[in-house]
Amino acid sequence: MPEPAAKSGSGLFLQFQTTKLRTATDVLAETGIAIDTKCSGGICGVCKCGLVSGKVEHQEFVLSKKQREDAVILCQSRAAEESGVVVDL
């Protein structure tokens, strides 16, 4: 379940875990946090947000290798480890 980690001037930081079958947007929606998406396929980049910490399993086509170091496309991304990820919405 997502847990607010801190509030910053740029947004809300959230920590959450996913599974192989559920994306970040799935997990966040289940807890009442709606994320804007357009394509839900990892192509448009509408749901891009900052990656604060954690390893991500990227399954999208928008971000370059460099961009994946500090950003995530929520509709197609999953936490790569059980500890989850922290994102800046």
Chimera marker file (.cmm) of the C-alpha trace (Angstrom):
<marker_set name="trace">
<marker id="1" x="0.000" y="0.000" z="0.000" r="1" g="1" b="0" radius="0.5"/>
<marker id="2" x="1.374" y="3.460" z="-0.835" r="1" g="1" b="0" radius="0.5"/>
<marker id="3" x="2.582" y="5.466" z="2.107" r="1" g="1" b="0" radius="0.5"/>
<marker id="4" x="3.253" y="9.202" z="1.996" r="1" g="1" b="0" radius="0.5"/>
<marker id="5" x="6.949" y="9.612" z="2.711" r="1" g="1" b="0" radius="0.5"/>
<marker id="6" x="7.245" y="13.406" z="2.595" r="1" g="1" b="0" radius="0.5"/>
<marker id="7" x="5.664" y="16.435" z="1.040" r="1" g="1" b="0" radius="0.5"/>
<marker id="8" x="7.874" y="18.717" z="-1.024" r="1" g="1" b="0" radius="0.5"/>
<marker id="9" x="7.375" y="21.879" z="-3.012" r="1" g="1" b="0" radius="0.5"/>
<marker id="10" x="7.336" y="19.848" z="-6.222" r="1" g="1" b="0" radius="0.5"/>
<marker id="11" x="4.788" y="17.271" z="-5.175" r="1" g="1" b="0" radius="0.5"/>
<marker id="12" x="3.955" y="14.382" z="-2.946" r="1" g="1" b="0" radius="0.5"/>
<marker id="13" x="6.503" y="11.635" z="-2.359" r="1" g="1" b="0" radius="0.5"/>
<marker id="14" x="4.987" y="8.148" z="-2.177" r="1" g="1" b="0" radius="0.5"/>
<marker id="15" x="6.482" y="4.762" z="-1.444" r="1" g="1" b="0" radius="0.5"/>
<marker id="16" x="4.744" y="1.712" z="-2.885" r="1" g="1" b="0" radius="0.5"/>
<marker id="17" x="5.257" y="-1.901" z="-3.921" r="1" g="1" b="0" radius="0.5"/>
<marker id="18" x="3.989" y="-3.610" z="-7.049" r="1" g="1" b="0" radius="0.5"/>
<marker id="19" x="3.786" y="-7.155" z="-8.339" r="1" g="1" b="0" radius="0.5"/>
<marker id="20" x="4.602" y="-8.638" z="-11.724" r="1" g="1" b="0" radius="0.5"/>
<marker id="21" x="0.948" y="-8.283" z="-12.717" r="1" g="1" b="0" radius="0.5"/>
<marker id="22" x="0.210" y="-4.809" z="-11.301" r="1" g="1" b="0" radius="0.5"/>
<marker id="23" x="1.719" y="-1.544" z="-12.465" r="1" g="1" b="0" radius="0.5"/>
<marker id="24" x="2.346" y="1.520" z="-10.338" r="1" g="1" b="0" radius="0.5"/>
<marker id="25" x="-0.865" y="3.152" z="-11.611" r="1" g="1" b="0" radius="0.5"/>
<marker id="26" x="-2.834" y="0.013" z="-10.665" r="1" g="1" b="0" radius="0.5"/>
<marker id="27" x="-1.492" y="0.062" z="-7.101" r="1" g="1" b="0" radius="0.5"/>
<marker id="28" x="-1.999" y="3.798" z="-6.671" r="1" g="1" b="0" radius="0.5"/>
<marker id="29" x="-5.561" y="3.673" z="-8.074" r="1" g="1" b="0" radius="0.5"/>
<marker id="30" x="-6.482" y="0.914" z="-5.624" r="1" g="1" b="0" radius="0.5"/>
<marker id="31" x="-5.676" y="3.298" z="-2.778" r="1" g="1" b="0" radius="0.5"/>
<marker id="32" x="-7.568" y="6.237" z="-4.244" r="1" g="1" b="0" radius="0.5"/>
<marker id="33" x="-4.649" y="8.051" z="-5.894" r="1" g="1" b="0" radius="0.5"/>
<marker id="34" x="-5.629" y="8.776" z="-9.480" r="1" g="1" b="0" radius="0.5"/>
<marker id="35" x="-2.780" y="9.173" z="-11.959" r="1" g="1" b="0" radius="0.5"/>
<marker id="36" x="-3.427" y="10.878" z="-15.287" r="1" g="1" b="0" radius="0.5"/>
<marker id="37" x="-2.750" y="8.514" z="-18.168" r="1" g="1" b="0" radius="0.5"/>
<marker id="38" x="-3.481" y="8.846" z="-21.846" r="1" g="1" b="0" radius="0.5"/>
<marker id="39" x="-2.326" y="5.656" z="-23.495" r="1" g="1" b="0" radius="0.5"/>
<marker id="40" x="-1.738" y="3.293" z="-20.520" r="1" g="1" b="0" radius="0.5"/>
<marker id="41" x="0.810" y="1.589" z="-22.761" r="1" g="1" b="0" radius="0.5"/>
<marker id="42" x="4.011" y="3.417" z="-21.869" r="1" g="1" b="0" radius="0.5"/>
<marker id="43" x="4.181" y="5.421" z="-25.073" r="1" g="1" b="0" radius="0.5"/>
<marker id="44" x="2.842" y="8.945" z="-24.447" r="1" g="1" b="0" radius="0.5"/>
<marker id="45" x="4.680" y="9.914" z="-21.234" r="1" g="1" b="0" radius="0.5"/>
<marker id="46" x="1.684" y="11.610" z="-19.565" r="1" g="1" b="0" radius="0.5"/>
<marker id="47" x="2.189" y="9.661" z="-16.314" r="1" g="1" b="0" radius="0.5"/>
<marker id="48" x="5.916" y="10.397" z="-16.040" r="1" g="1" b="0" radius="0.5"/>
<marker id="49" x="7.072" y="11.355" z="-12.553" r="1" g="1" b="0" radius="0.5"/>
<marker id="50" x="10.277" y="11.636" z="-10.585" r="1" g="1" b="0" radius="0.5"/>
<marker id="51" x="12.013" y="8.577" z="-9.176" r="1" g="1" b="0" radius="0.5"/>
<marker id="52" x="13.340" y="9.318" z="-5.682" r="1" g="1" b="0" radius="0.5"/>
<marker id="53" x="14.643" y="5.872" z="-4.728" r="1" g="1" b="0" radius="0.5"/>
<marker id="54" x="14.315" y="2.182" z="-5.460" r="1" g="1" b="0" radius="0.5"/>
<marker id="55" x="14.902" y="-0.041" z="-8.461" r="1" g="1" b="0" radius="0.5"/>
<marker id="56" x="12.319" y="0.022" z="-11.224" r="1" g="1" b="0" radius="0.5"/>
<marker id="57" x="11.393" y="-2.549" z="-13.847" r="1" g="1" b="0" radius="0.5"/>
<marker id="58" x="10.775" y="-0.221" z="-16.791" r="1" g="1" b="0" radius="0.5"/>
<marker id="59" x="8.423" y="-1.598" z="-19.443" r="1" g="1" b="0" radius="0.5"/>
<marker id="60" x="7.872" y="1.539" z="-21.490" r="1" g="1" b="0" radius="0.5"/>
<marker id="61" x="9.213" y="3.166" z="-24.633" r="1" g="1" b="0" radius="0.5"/>
<marker id="62" x="9.467" y="6.837" z="-23.631" r="1" g="1" b="0" radius="0.5"/>
<marker id="63" x="12.506" y="7.244" z="-21.397" r="1" g="1" b="0" radius="0.5"/>
<marker id="64" x="16.140" y="7.006" z="-22.430" r="1" g="1" b="0" radius="0.5"/>
<marker id="65" x="18.563" y="4.994" z="-20.330" r="1" g="1" b="0" radius="0.5"/>
<marker id="66" x="19.775" y="8.231" z="-18.717" r="1" g="1" b="0" radius="0.5"/>
<marker id="67" x="16.223" y="9.446" z="-17.987" r="1" g="1" b="0" radius="0.5"/>
<marker id="68" x="15.392" y="6.132" z="-16.293" r="1" g="1" b="0" radius="0.5"/>
<marker id="69" x="17.890" y="7.016" z="-13.557" r="1" g="1" b="0" radius="0.5"/>
<marker id="70" x="15.565" y="9.644" z="-12.087" r="1" g="1" b="0" radius="0.5"/>
<marker id="71" x="12.162" y="9.241" z="-13.748" r="1" g="1" b="0" radius="0.5"/>
<marker id="72" x="9.480" y="6.597" z="-14.143" r="1" g="1" b="0" radius="0.5"/>
<marker id="73" x="6.472" y="6.043" z="-16.424" r="1" g="1" b="0" radius="0.5"/>
<marker id="74" x="3.887" y="4.855" z="-13.910" r="1" g="1" b="0" radius="0.5"/>
<marker id="75" x="1.489" y="3.067" z="-16.274" r="1" g="1" b="0" radius="0.5"/>
<marker id="76" x="4.081" y="0.480" z="-17.295" r="1" g="1" b="0" radius="0.5"/>
<marker id="77" x="6.544" y="0.379" z="-14.395" r="1" g="1" b="0" radius="0.5"/>
<marker id="78" x="6.893" y="-1.983" z="-11.501" r="1" g="1" b="0" radius="0.5"/>
<marker id="79" x="9.105" y="-2.095" z="-8.430" r="1" g="1" b="0" radius="0.5"/>
<marker id="80" x="12.025" y="-4.411" z="-9.132" r="1" g="1" b="0" radius="0.5"/>
<marker id="81" x="12.543" y="-5.236" z="-5.444" r="1" g="1" b="0" radius="0.5"/>
<marker id="82" x="10.245" y="-6.019" z="-2.507" r="1" g="1" b="0" radius="0.5"/>
<marker id="83" x="11.282" y="-2.799" z="-0.777" r="1" g="1" b="0" radius="0.5"/>
<marker id="84" x="9.337" y="-0.887" z="-3.424" r="1" g="1" b="0" radius="0.5"/>
<marker id="85" x="10.078" y="2.516" z="-4.916" r="1" g="1" b="0" radius="0.5"/>
<marker id="86" x="9.591" y="6.125" z="-3.853" r="1" g="1" b="0" radius="0.5"/>
<marker id="87" x="8.280" y="8.516" z="-6.490" r="1" g="1" b="0" radius="0.5"/>
<marker id="88" x="7.693" y="12.263" z="-6.576" r="1" g="1" b="0" radius="0.5"/>
<marker id="89" x="4.225" y="12.814" z="-7.977" r="1" g="1" b="0" radius="0.5"/>
<link id1="1" id2="2" r="1" g="1" b="0" radius="0.2"/>
<link id1="2" id2="3" r="1" g="1" b="0" radius="0.2"/>
<link id1="3" id2="4" r="1" g="1" b="0" radius="0.2"/>
<link id1="4" id2="5" r="1" g="1" b="0" radius="0.2"/>
<link id1="5" id2="6" r="1" g="1" b="0" radius="0.2"/>
<link id1="6" id2="7" r="1" g="1" b="0" radius="0.2"/>
<link id1="7" id2="8" r="1" g="1" b="0" radius="0.2"/>
<link id1="8" id2="9" r="1" g="1" b="0" radius="0.2"/>
<link id1="9" id2="10" r="1" g="1" b="0" radius="0.2"/>
<link id1="10" id2="11" r="1" g="1" b="0" radius="0.2"/>
<link id1="11" id2="12" r="1" g="1" b="0" radius="0.2"/>
<link id1="12" id2="13" r="1" g="1" b="0" radius="0.2"/>
<link id1="13" id2="14" r="1" g="1" b="0" radius="0.2"/>
<link id1="14" id2="15" r="1" g="1" b="0" radius="0.2"/>
<link id1="15" id2="16" r="1" g="1" b="0" radius="0.2"/>
<link id1="16" id2="17" r="1" g="1" b="0" radius="0.2"/>
<link id1="17" id2="18" r="1" g="1" b="0" radius="0.2"/>
<link id1="18" id2="19" r="1" g="1" b="0" radius="0.2"/>
<link id1="19" id2="20" r="1" g="1" b="0" radius="0.2"/>
<link id1="20" id2="21" r="1" g="1" b="0" radius="0.2"/>
<link id1="21" id2="22" r="1" g="1" b="0" radius="0.2"/>
<link id1="22" id2="23" r="1" g="1" b="0" radius="0.2"/>
<link id1="23" id2="24" r="1" g="1" b="0" radius="0.2"/>
<link id1="24" id2="25" r="1" g="1" b="0" radius="0.2"/>
<link id1="25" id2="26" r="1" g="1" b="0" radius="0.2"/>
<link id1="26" id2="27" r="1" g="1" b="0" radius="0.2"/>
<link id1="27" id2="28" r="1" g="1" b="0" radius="0.2"/>
<link id1="28" id2="29" r="1" g="1" b="0" radius="0.2"/>
<link id1="29" id2="30" r="1" g="1" b="0" radius="0.2"/>
<link id1="30" id2="31" r="1" g="1" b="0" radius="0.2"/>
<link id1="31" id2="32" r="1" g="1" b="0" radius="0.2"/>
<link id1="32" id2="33" r="1" g="1" b="0" radius="0.2"/>
<link id1="33" id2="34" r="1" g="1" b="0" radius="0.2"/>
<link id1="34" id2="35" r="1" g="1" b="0" radius="0.2"/>
<link id1="35" id2="36" r="1" g="1" b="0" radius="0.2"/>
<link id1="36" id2="37" r="1" g="1" b="0" radius="0.2"/>
<link id1="37" id2="38" r="1" g="1" b="0" radius="0.2"/>
<link id1="38" id2="39" r="1" g="1" b="0" radius="0.2"/>
<link id1="39" id2="40" r="1" g="1" b="0" radius="0.2"/>
<link id1="40" id2="41" r="1" g="1" b="0" radius="0.2"/>
<link id1="41" id2="42" r="1" g="1" b="0" radius="0.2"/>
<link id1="42" id2="43" r="1" g="1" b="0" radius="0.2"/>
<link id1="43" id2="44" r="1" g="1" b="0" radius="0.2"/>
<link id1="44" id2="45" r="1" g="1" b="0" radius="0.2"/>
<link id1="45" id2="46" r="1" g="1" b="0" radius="0.2"/>
<link id1="46" id2="47" r="1" g="1" b="0" radius="0.2"/>
<link id1="47" id2="48" r="1" g="1" b="0" radius="0.2"/>
<link id1="48" id2="49" r="1" g="1" b="0" radius="0.2"/>
<link id1="49" id2="50" r="1" g="1" b="0" radius="0.2"/>
<link id1="50" id2="51" r="1" g="1" b="0" radius="0.2"/>
<link id1="51" id2="52" r="1" g="1" b="0" radius="0.2"/>
<link id1="52" id2="53" r="1" g="1" b="0" radius="0.2"/>
<link id1="53" id2="54" r="1" g="1" b="0" radius="0.2"/>
<link id1="54" id2="55" r="1" g="1" b="0" radius="0.2"/>
<link id1="55" id2="56" r="1" g="1" b="0" radius="0.2"/>
<link id1="56" id2="57" r="1" g="1" b="0" radius="0.2"/>
<link id1="57" id2="58" r="1" g="1" b="0" radius="0.2"/>
<link id1="58" id2="59" r="1" g="1" b="0" radius="0.2"/>
<link id1="59" id2="60" r="1" g="1" b="0" radius="0.2"/>
<link id1="60" id2="61" r="1" g="1" b="0" radius="0.2"/>
<link id1="61" id2="62" r="1" g="1" b="0" radius="0.2"/>
<link id1="62" id2="63" r="1" g="1" b="0" radius="0.2"/>
<link id1="63" id2="64" r="1" g="1" b="0" radius="0.2"/>
<link id1="64" id2="65" r="1" g="1" b="0" radius="0.2"/>
<link id1="65" id2="66" r="1" g="1" b="0" radius="0.2"/>
<link id1="66" id2="67" r="1" g="1" b="0" radius="0.2"/>
<link id1="67" id2="68" r="1" g="1" b="0" radius="0.2"/>
<link id1="68" id2="69" r="1" g="1" b="0" radius="0.2"/>
<link id1="69" id2="70" r="1" g="1" b="0" radius="0.2"/>
<link id1="70" id2="71" r="1" g="1" b="0" radius="0.2"/>
<link id1="71" id2="72" r="1" g="1" b="0" radius="0.2"/>
<link id1="72" id2="73" r="1" g="1" b="0" radius="0.2"/>
<link id1="73" id2="74" r="1" g="1" b="0" radius="0.2"/>
<link id1="74" id2="75" r="1" g="1" b="0" radius="0.2"/>
<link id1="75" id2="76" r="1" g="1" b="0" radius="0.2"/>
<link id1="76" id2="77" r="1" g="1" b="0" radius="0.2"/>
<link id1="77" id2="78" r="1" g="1" b="0" radius="0.2"/>
<link id1="78" id2="79" r="1" g="1" b="0" radius="0.2"/>
<link id1="79" id2="80" r="1" g="1" b="0" radius="0.2"/>
<link id1="80" id2="81" r="1" g="1" b="0" radius="0.2"/>
<link id1="81" id2="82" r="1" g="1" b="0" radius="0.2"/>
<link id1="82" id2="83" r="1" g="1" b="0" radius="0.2"/>
<link id1="83" id2="84" r="1" g="1" b="0" radius="0.2"/>
<link id1="84" id2="85" r="1" g="1" b="0" radius="0.2"/>
<link id1="85" id2="86" r="1" g="1" b="0" radius="0.2"/>
<link id1="86" id2="87" r="1" g="1" b="0" radius="0.2"/>
<link id1="87" id2="88" r="1" g="1" b="0" radius="0.2"/>
<link id1="88" id2="89" r="1" g="1" b="0" radius="0.2"/>
</marker_set>
